[in-house]
Amino acid sequence: MSFEYISKISLTLALMLALTACGSGGNDSKIAENKETLTSPPVTNNNPQGDYKIIIYGNSHSSSLGALLETIITHQLSNTSVQTMTVGGRFLDEIAEIDSNIDKLSENNWSHAIFQGQKYSQSGAVDYPTDATERMISVAKEQKITPILFPEHPQKGNPAEAKQVYDLHLSISTKQPSCVAPIGFVWNRVLEIMPSVNLYNADGNHASYAGNVLTAMVFYEIITSELADTMQFDADINLSQQEQAMFAQVVTEVLNLYPACGAQ
């Protein structure tokens, strides 16, 4: 989801003041907060385990993800338990402004945290700050949670947007090591080989039911380390056996090319 934000001047000035001012407890606090943002705890791999507790931060693009992950994981891995929570908002920087949202990372021994909703400029004319996303990743890693960045699929008719959004999230992972889900590349590949499949909602931006299932399959493989192309047909998923099999095959194919947690 693109969001054109006019100016970064106030953020730049605030950062300069925080780094140069002295003698004030408030400024000392800001400096400490900036230093905290720059720390880079190691990534804990919680994938090969039987109980998954997944917290999802994001907007309407991720609102269906939790329920689908619960359905898919429990059906494919019958001896596992899955619990999800979604913390909603417009964008990650706005979500991170609410302290109670950040506090949730330490409240339930989460195994994985998914972060969706980093602002980006569809035109490429504006570079939006990523410090809020980096801070959330850092807090997750301090809690031994596996962080996964969720770059959204491209908007309909603009397949090049997949690389733009993926590269943005990849750049975040170079500053705060984390997994990066290659969602857009999976969507582009499915549309190449299944041009008649309807992955989009009527607005050409949000996912249809099929699109949400495809995205959830990507996270299934990333979170469990089980290959999607070995998934069994799930009658609870309202897609044909052929569609499910093809989606799963593409997910594993693309993750071989763009390994999510190899992007650290």
N, C-alpha and C positions, 0 to 999 in steps of 0.2 A: 504494500500500500504506500503510495508516494505521498509526501507532505511537503509543500514548498514553504520553507521558513526563511524569512527575509534576511536576518542579520545575526552574526555571532559576536558583535562588538561587545555587548554587555557581558557575555561569558568570558571573553578574552580579558576585559578589564578586571573582572572579578578574580580571575586566576592570577593576573599580574599583582593585584593588591594583596592577595593571599600570600604570594611568594616574597613580596618586598616589604610589607608592613611589619612592624615589630612593636613590642610593649603592650599588646592587647591580647587578652585571653581569647577573644573571639577570633582574631586573626590566627593565633596559635592553633586554635581548633580547626580552622579551615586548612592550614598547612598540613596538619596531621591527617585530615580527611583526604587531601590530595595525595599524600604519601601512601595512604592505605589503598587508594585506587590503583597505584602503580605497582603494588606488590603482586606476585604471581605464584600463589601456592600450586603445588603439583595437582594433576588431574587424577582422581581416584577412579579406577575402573570397577564399577558395580554391575557390569553386564551379566556375567555368568552366576546368577544367584536365583533362588527360588521365589523370593518375595520382592515385588516391585512396588515402590512407593514413588509416584511421579507427580511433581508439581509443575504446572504449566503457567507461564506468564505470557499474556498476549491479548490480542483484540479479537475481532470477529473471525479472523482467518484461522484461529486456533480453538474456537469455542466448541467445536465438535470432536476435537482430538482425544480428549480424555475418555469419553464414553466408547469411542471406537477402539482405543488401545485396550481398554478393559475387555471388550468383546473379543478382539483378535488374540490377545495374549492368553487369556484363559481358555479359549477354544484350542489353540495350537499347542499349549503347554499345560496340560491338565493338572499337573502337580504344583503349579505356581499360584500365588495369590497376587492380585493387582489392586492398588488403591491409587486414585488420582484426585488432584485438586486443581482447579483452574482459577487463577487470579487475573481478573479482567481489567482492561483499561484501554485507552486509545493507543498510546505508544509507551515504550519501555521507560523513557525518561520521565514521563508523567507518573507511571506506576511506581517508579523508584523514589519519587518525591514523598510518598506516603510510607512512613517508617514501619507501620504495621504490616505492609506488604513485604518488606525486607525481612521483618522478624519471622515471618512464616517459614523462611528457609531453615530456621533452627528449632521449629516446633514439632516436627513429626518424623525425625530420622529418615528423611527422604533419600531414596537411592539415586534419582535422576531429577534434574531440573531442565525444562525446555524454555527457551527465551525467544519469543517472537514479538515483533513490533518495533524494531529499530527503524527510526526515521531514515528515509533516503529520498534523494531527488531523482525523479524519473527522467528529467532532462539532463541530469548530471551537472547542472549549473551550480549547485550548492553542496557543500560538504557539511553534513550535520554532525554534531559532537556524538561520540560513542562512549563517553566516560561513564554514563549511567549504566549502560549495558556491561561495560567492563567491571564496574563495581559489583553488580549483581553476580557476575560470574565468579569474582574473587570471593564474595561471601559464601557462595555455594561451595566452592572448593575448600574453604576453611571448615565447612561442615561435612567434608568427605562426600559430597554429592557430585555425581557425574554431570557436568554441564553440557547441554546440547543447544547450539544456536539453530534457529529455524528461519532461514531465508525464504520468503514467500515465493510461490510460483509466479511466473510472468503473467502479466495481464494478457487477455486474449488478443491474438494478432501481433504480439510483440515478443517473439521467442528470445531475442537478444537480451531482453531484460533479465533472463535467468542468470546469465553470466555476470551482469552488472551487480545484481543483488548478492549472488554467491560470493563474488570477489570482495564486496564490502564486508560481509561476515567473516570471510577468510582473513581479512586484514585485522579484524577485531581479535581473532584467535591467535594472531601473532603477538598481540600485546597481552592478552589474557588467554593462555592455552585452554582450548575447549574443543569439543566435537562440533562439526559443521555438517548439517544435513543437506545433501545436494538435491533439494526438492525440485527446483526449476529444471535441472537436467533430466530428472526422471519424467517430469511432465512433458518436456519437449520430445523425449524418446518415445513415449507412449503415443503422442499425437503423430509422430512420424509413421509408426507402424499400424496405428489404429485411428486413422483420421476421422472416422465416423463416431468415435466415442465422445460423449459429452462430459467434459471435465469441469465446465464452467457453469456458474449460475447465469441467470439472464442478464446481469449487469456486466458480464465480461470481466469481472474482477474477482469476485468470490468463487469458491469452489462449489460445484454441485455435490450431490451425495457421492457419485463415483470419484470425483476429485478428492473429496475428503478421505475416502477409503484408500485411495492411492497414496496420499500423504501419510496416513496412519501406517500403511505397510512399510514405508521407509523407516519410520521411527520404531516399528516392531523389530526390524533387523538390527538397527543401531543399538537399541536398548537391550535386546536379549542375546545378540550375537548369533542368533539362529538364522540361517539363510532363508530369505523370503521365498526363493524358488522351490523350497521343499515344503511349503505350507500346504495343508490339506484343505479341500473345499469346505467352506463354512456356509451352511444353509442360513445362518443368522445374518449374513451379509447379503443385501439385496442386489447382487450382481451374478451374472451367469458363471458357470464353472469355467468357461473359456476366458471370460474377462478377468476373473480372479487369477487364473493361471498366468495369463499374459502380463497382468500388472506385476505379479510376484517375480516373474522372470526378468522384467525390465528393472525392477528395484535392485535385484542382486547384480545384474549386469552393470548398472550405473555405479553402485557402491563399490564394485571392483575397480572401476576407473577413478572414482572419487571417494576413497575410504573416509568415512566421516571422522573417525577419531585419529586418522593418520594426518589430519589437517592441522594438528597442533604445531 
